Amino acid sequence: MPETFWTVRWPDGAEEKLYSPSSVVAELFIPGQSYPISDFLNRARIAMERASNRVERKYGFACSSAMAQLDRIETKVATLPDHDGAEIACLHITQ
């Protein structure tokens, strides 16, 4: 269960390095691919929940880091202007 970092570009052009305790993000995101905001958020929720569940199965407790990362993503998305066609790009995924 290698920890994984993934870099995204928000619609405003800012780039941010995100964290996952599991490589599950590579199952849901493709480097170089852009996602409509709602699709990105849905995929991020699935990824972080799966990552936390994997940690729980292995260590007996949910991963607070995955849930904290999801909270930061949701907070960021809530601040984005609601533009038609706005997308979030997955730039890199590294383990």
Beta strands, then each sheet from edge to edge (+ up, - down):
strand 1: 4-9
strand 2: 15-20
strand 3: 34-36
strand 4: 87-94
sheet 1: 2+ 1- 4+ 3-
end
